[in-house]
Amino acid sequence: MINSQDIKNGTCIRIDGKLYFVIEFLHVKPGKGNTFMRTKIKDVIDGRVIERRFNIGEKLEDVRVERRPFQYLYQEGEDFIFMNNETFEQIPIAKDLITGVDFMKEGDTIEVVADASTETVLYAEMPVKTTLLITYAEPGLKGDTATNTLKPATVETGATVRVPLFINEGESIVIDTRDGSYLERAKS
């Protein structure tokens, strides 16, 4: 148990049986009345963000979480199989628990967040940036770079990404795994 004034960004708490990560907090001391904590918390399961106020001194159930690197091995049905880089233990993780799953290729290292007491996987996330090879893109027209026009391109994982007209098939690009947006050409 922790006191509400000990909340920090990244703290994991259990409210009504659900797990939440604190993504923003503010210690508020109004002119009249009691001091309180205004927080934004993110539901671990569905990703919804809600605002919640806690009175100072209110007891909250904190959850100890562990972040470990896992390597993606292969897909088996709807599950993705990962290997712990330290113990070589293999675990399946459901597709809906992985952020950036469309841009994940074999051998990628992702961060798995698990409840330390029950060893259940809460979620897994790709690094924010990843480099992928373009496997198919329509050829761009020479000199057609005056506007910020984008065209669809298919990357090696099979996902479709919107890229500038000057990007061609066979080039490597850097992608933001959170929203699938093109960032830049990969440096060779």
ROKOL-403143 format. One record per atom (N, C-alpha, C, O): x, y, z; residue in three letters. Coordinates in steps of 0.05 Angstrom, whole numbers, plus 5000, padded with zeros to 4 digits. Layout:
XYZAla;...
This chain:
501749765000Met;500050005000Met;501850255000Met;503850265014Met;500950454984Ile;502450704984Ile;500450924989Ile;498050894985Ile;501451154998Asn;499751385002Asn;499451524975Asn;501251514958Asn;497251664972Ser;496651804946Ser;498752014940Ser;499252064916Ser;499952134960Gln;501952344954Gln;504652224944Gln;506352374935Gln;504951954946Asp;507351824936Asp;507151744907Asp;509051614896Asp;504951804894Ile;504551734866Ile;506551884848Ile;506952124852Ile;507751744829Lys;509551854809Lys;508751754782Lys;507251564780Lys;509851874761Asn;509351764734Asn;510551484732Asn;512751434741Asn;508951304720Gly;509751024717Gly;508950844740Gly;509350604738Gly;507950954762Thr;506950794784Thr;504550624775Thr;502750734761Thr;504550374782Cys;502350204775Cys;500650154800Cys;501650074821Cys;498050214798Ile;496250184821Ile;493850014812Ile;493149994789Ile;492549884833Arg;490249714828Arg;487849864840Arg;487749924864Arg;485749924823Ile;483350044833Ile;481049874823Ile;480749824799Ile;479349784842Asp;477049624836Asp;477749374819Asp;476249304801Asp;480049254825Gly;480849014811Gly;482249054784Gly;483148864772Gly;482349304775Lys;483649364749Lys;486349494754Lys;486749634774Lys;488249454736Leu;490849564738Leu;491049824721Leu;490049834699Leu;492350024733Tyr;492650284719Tyr;495550374723Tyr;496750334744Tyr;496650504701Phe;499150634703Phe;498650934705Phe;497051044690Phe;500051074723Val;499851364725Val;501551484703Val;503951434701Val;500251644686Ile;501751774665Ile;502152074670Ile;503752204657Ile;500552184689Glu;500952464695Glu;499752514723Glu;497752394730Glu;501152674739Phe;500052734766Phe;500653024773Phe;502553144763Phe;498953134790Leu;499253414799Leu;498353434828Leu;496153354835Leu;500053554844His;499453604872His;497953864874His;499154074867His;495453874881Val;493754114881Val;493154204909Val;492154044926Val;493754454915Lys;493054574942Lys;491354814937Lys;492355034933Lys;488654774938Pro;486854994933Pro;486855194957Pro;487755124978Pro;485855434952Gly;485755634973Gly;484155534997Gly;484855575020Gly;481855414991Lys;480155305012Lys;479955005008Lys;479954914985Lys;479654865028Gly;479254575026Gly;481854415029Gly;483954535034Gly;481654165025Asn;483953985029Asn;485653955004Asn;484653994982Asn;488153895008Thr;489953834986Thr;489353564974Thr;488453384988Thr;489653544947Phe;489053294934Phe;491053254911Phe;492453434903Phe;490953004900Met;492652934877Met;490752904853Met;488852744854Met;491353054832Arg;489853024807Arg;491552854788Arg;493852924782Arg;490552634779Thr;492152454763Thr;490652374737Thr;488252394735Thr;492252294717Lys;491252164693Lys;492451884694Lys;494851844696Lys;490651684693Ile;491551414695Ile;490651264670Ile;488451314659Ile;492251064661Lys;491750914637Lys;491150624645Lys;492650494659Lys;488850524635Asp;488050254640Asp;489950064625Asp;490350104601Asp;491149874638Val;493049694626Val;491749514605Val;492949464584Val;489249434609Ile;487949244591Ile;486949384565Ile;487749294544Ile;485349594568Asp;484149704543Asp;485549964534Asp;484850074513Asp;487350074550Gly;488850314542Gly;487350574545Gly;488450784537Gly;485050574557Arg;483550824561Arg;484850994583Arg;485850884603Arg;484851254579Val;485951434598Val;483651574612Val;481851694600Val;483751574639Ile;481751714654Ile;483051894674Ile;485351854682Ile;481552104683Glu;482552284704Glu;481352194730Glu;479052114732Glu;482952214751Arg;482052124778Arg;483352304799Arg;485652374797Arg;481752374819Arg;482852534842Arg;483052354866Arg;481352184872Arg;485252394881Phe;485652244906Phe;486252444928Phe;487752634924Phe;484952404951Asn;485552574974Asn;488252504985Asn;489152274983Asn;489652704996Ile;492252655008Ile;491852475032Ile;490052505048Ile;493652265034Gly;493452075055Gly;491851835048Gly;491751635064Gly;490451835025Glu;488851605017Glu;490651375010Glu;492751414996Glu;489951135020Lys;491650895015Lys;490850774988Lys;488550734982Lys;492950704972Leu;492550584946Leu;494150324945Leu;496250304957Leu;493050124931Glu;494449874928Glu;496349894904Glu;495549914881Glu;498949894909Asp;500949914887Asp;501649634878Asp;501649434893Asp;502249614852Val;502949354840Val;505849384831Val;506549564816Val;507549194839Arg;510349194830Arg;510449064803Arg;509648834799Arg;511549214784Val;511849114756Val;514749084749Val;516449234759Val;515348894732Glu;518048854722Glu;518048884692Glu;516248794678Glu;520149024683Arg;520549054654Arg;522948894646Arg;525148924656Arg;522448714626Arg;524648544617Arg;524748534587Arg;522648554574Arg;527148514576Pro;527348484546Pro;526748204538Pro;527848014550Pro;525148174517Phe;524547914505Phe;525047934476Phe;524648144464Phe;525747714464Gln;526347704435Gln;524047554421Gln;523147344430Gln;523047674399Tyr;520847554384Tyr;521947334367Tyr;523847364352Tyr;520647094370Leu;521546854355Leu;519746794331Leu;520746794308Leu;517246744336Tyr;515346674314Tyr;512546704323Tyr;511946744347Tyr;510646684304Gln;507746704310Gln;506546424309Gln;507146274291Gln;504846374328Glu;503546114329Glu;500546164333Glu;499646214356Glu;498946154312Gly;496146224313Gly;495846524319Gly;496946684304Gly;494246584340Glu;493946864347Glu;496046964367Glu;496147204373Glu;497646784378Asp;499646854397Asp;502346894384Asp;502946784363Asp;503947054397Phe;506747104388Phe;508546984409Phe;508147024433Phe;510546834401Ile;512346694419Ile;514846864423Ile;516146944404Ile;515546914449Phe;517847074456Phe;519646914474Phe;518846734488Phe;522246994473Met;524246854490Met;525447064509Met;526347274501Met;525546994535Asn;526947154555Asn;529947144549Asn;531046934547Asn;531147384546Asn;533947394538Asn;535847304561Asn;538247244555Asn;534847284585Glu;536547204608Glu;536246914614Glu;538246774619Glu;533746804614Thr;533346534623Thr;532746344599Thr;532646104603Thr;532346454575Phe;531746304551Phe;529046164553Phe;528545984537Phe;527346244572Glu;524646134574Glu;522946254552Glu;523146494546Glu;521146094540Gln;519446194519Gln;516646224529Gln;515546054543Gln;515346454522Ile;512646504531Ile;510946604507Ile;511946744490Ile;508346534507Pro;506546644487Pro;505346904497Pro;504646924520Pro;505047104479Ile;503647354486Ile;501547404465Ile;502147384441Ile;499147474473Ala;496947524455Ala;497447774439Ala;498747964448Ala;496447774414Lys;496847994396Lys;495948264407Lys;497248474403Lys;493648264421Asp;492448514430Asp;494048634454Asp;493448864461Asp;495948494465Leu;497548604487Leu;500148734477Leu;501548854493Leu;500648724451Ile;503148824440Ile;502649074424Ile;501049074405Ile;503949294432Thr;503749544416Thr;505849534394Thr;508149454398Thr;504949614370Gly;506749614347Gly;507149344335Gly;509249294322Gly;505349164339Val;505548884330Val;505848864300Val;507048674290Val;504649044285Asp;504749034255Asp;507549084244Asp;508049014221Asp;509249204260Phe;511949264251Phe;514149094264Phe;516449154263Phe;513248874276Met;515148694290Met;516048474271Met;514448344257Met;518748434270Lys;519848224253Lys;521448034271Lys;522248104293Lys;521947794261Glu;523347594277Glu;526047694286Glu;527547814270Glu;526747654311Gly;529247744322Gly;529148004336Gly;531048084350Gly;526948154333Asp;526648414347Asp;526448374377Asp;525348184387Asp;527648564392Thr;527548554421Thr;525448764430Thr;525548994422Thr;523548674446Ile;521448844456Ile;521548844487Ile;522848674499Ile;520249034499Glu;520149054528Glu;517448934538Glu;515349034530Glu;517648734555Val;515248614566Val;514848704595Val;516748684611Val;512448804601Val;511848894628Val;510048694641Val;507848624630Val;510948584664Ala;509448374677Ala;509048444707Ala;510648584719Ala;506748354718Asp;506248374746Asp;508148204761Asp;508247954756Asp;509748314779Ala;511948164792Ala;510847944810Ala;512147744814Ala;508547984822Ser;507447794842Ser;506247554828Ser;506447324838Ser;504847594806Thr;503447374793Thr;504747284767Thr;503947074755Thr;506747424758Glu;508247364733Glu;506447374708Glu;507147264687Glu;504147514710Thr;502447544686Thr;503347774670Thr;504147984680Thr;503347744643Val;504247954625Val;502048164623Val;499748104617Val;502748414629Leu;500748634627Leu;500648744599Leu;498548774587Leu;503048794587Tyr;503148874559Tyr;506048854550Tyr;507848824566Tyr;506448884524Ala;509048874512Ala;509149104492Ala;507249154478Ala;511449234490Glu;511649454471Glu;514249454455Glu;516349394465Glu;513849514429Met;516149534411Met;517649794418Met;516549974431Met;520249804410Pro;521650064413Pro;520050274396Pro;518750194377Pro;520350524403Val;518850734389Val;519550744359Val;517850794342Val;522150704353Lys;523050714325Lys;524050434317Lys;525350304332Lys;523350364292Thr;524450114281Thr;525050164251Thr;523750324238Thr;527050014241Thr;527850044213Thr;526849804198Thr;527349574206Thr;525449854176Leu;524249644159Leu;524949694130Leu;525249914121Leu;524949474115Leu;525549484086Leu;522949504071Leu;520949374077Leu;522849674050Ile;520549704033Ile;520549474013Ile;522449443998Ile;518449314013Thr;518349083994Thr;516649153969Thr;517049033948Thr;514849353971Tyr;513349433948Tyr;512649733951Tyr;511649813972Tyr;513149883930Ala;512250163929Ala;511950243899Ala;513650163883Ala;509850393893Glu;509550503866Glu;511950693861Glu;512750833879Glu;512950693836Pro;515150873831Pro;514251163832Pro;512051233823Pro;515851343843Gly;515251623845Gly;516051763819Gly;517951683806Gly;514551973813Leu;515252123789Leu;517452313794Leu;517452443815Leu;519352343776Lys;521752513780Lys;520752803780Lys;519252893763Lys;521752953800Gly;521153233802Gly;518453283816Gly;517653513819Gly;517053073825Asp;514453113838Asp;514853123868Asp;513652963883Asp;516353323877Thr;516853343906Thr;516053613917Thr;516753683940Thr;514653773901Ala;513854043910Ala;511854033933Ala;511754213950Ala;510153833933Thr;508153813954Thr;508953583973Thr;510553413967Thr;507653583996Asn;508253384016Asn;506353144012Asn;504853074030Asn;506453033989Thr;504652813982Thr;505752543991Thr;508152503990Thr;504052374000Leu;504852104010Leu;503651893992Leu;501451933981Leu;504951663990Lys;503951433975Lys;504151193993Lys;505751184012Lys;502450983989Pro;502550744005Pro;504950573997Pro;505650553973Pro;506250454016Ala;508450264011Ala;508150034031Ala;507350064053Ala;508949794021Thr;508849554038Thr;511649504049Thr;513649504034Thr;511849444075Val;514449384087Val;514749084091Val;512848934086Val;517048994100Glu;517748714101Glu;515948554120Glu;515748304118Glu;514548684139Thr;512748544157Thr;509948514145Thr;508248374156Thr;509448634122Gly;506848624109Gly;505048854115Gly;502948884103Gly;505949034133Ala;504349274139Ala;504549484117Ala;506549494103Ala;502549644115Thr;502549864096Thr;503150124110Thr;501950184131Thr;504950284099Val;505850534111Val;505650754090Val;506150704066Val;504850994098Arg;504851224079Arg;507551344079Arg;508651424100Arg;508851364055Val;511551474053Val;511551694032Val;509751704015Val;513651874033Pro;513852074012Pro;514351953984Pro;515151723982Pro;513852103963Leu;513952003936Leu;516851913928Leu;517051743911Leu;518952033940Phe;521651963932Phe;522651693943Phe;524851613935Phe;521151563961Ile;521951313972Ile;521251093952Ile;519051083942Ile;523150913947Asn;522750703927Asn;523050423940Asn;524050393962Asn;522250223925Glu;522449943933Glu;525449873938Glu;527149963923Glu;525949723959Gly;528749643965Gly;530149823985Gly;532349763994Gly;528950053991Glu;530150244011Glu;529250164039Glu;527150054043Glu;530850244059Ser;530150204087Ser;529250474098Ser;530350684092Ser;527050464114Ile;526050704126Ile;525750664156Ile;525550434166Ile;525550884171Val;525050874200Val;522150944204Val;521151134193Val;520850774221Ile;517950804225Ile;517450844255Ile;518850724272Ile;515451014262Asp;514551044289Asp;512550824295Asp;510450814282Asp;513150644313Thr;511550404317Thr;508850464332Thr;507050304332Thr;508650704344Arg;506150774358Arg;503950824339Arg;501650744344Arg;504450964317Asp;502351034298Asp;502950944270Asp;501250994252Asp;505250824264Gly;505850724238Gly;506650944218Gly;506450904194Gly;507551164228Ser;508251384210Ser;511151374202Ser;512851274216Ser;511651464177Tyr;514351484166Tyr;515951704180Tyr;514851924184Tyr;518451644189Leu;520051854202Leu;522251954184Leu;522652194180Leu;523851764173Glu;526151834156Glu;527151594141Glu;526351374146Glu;528951654122Arg;530451434109Arg;532451324129Arg;533551474145Arg;532851064128Ala;534850944146Ala;537651014135Ala;538151004111Ala;539451064153Lys;542151124146Lys;543650864142Lys;543550684159Lys;545050834119Ser;546350574114Ser;548950544128Ser;550250334125Ser;
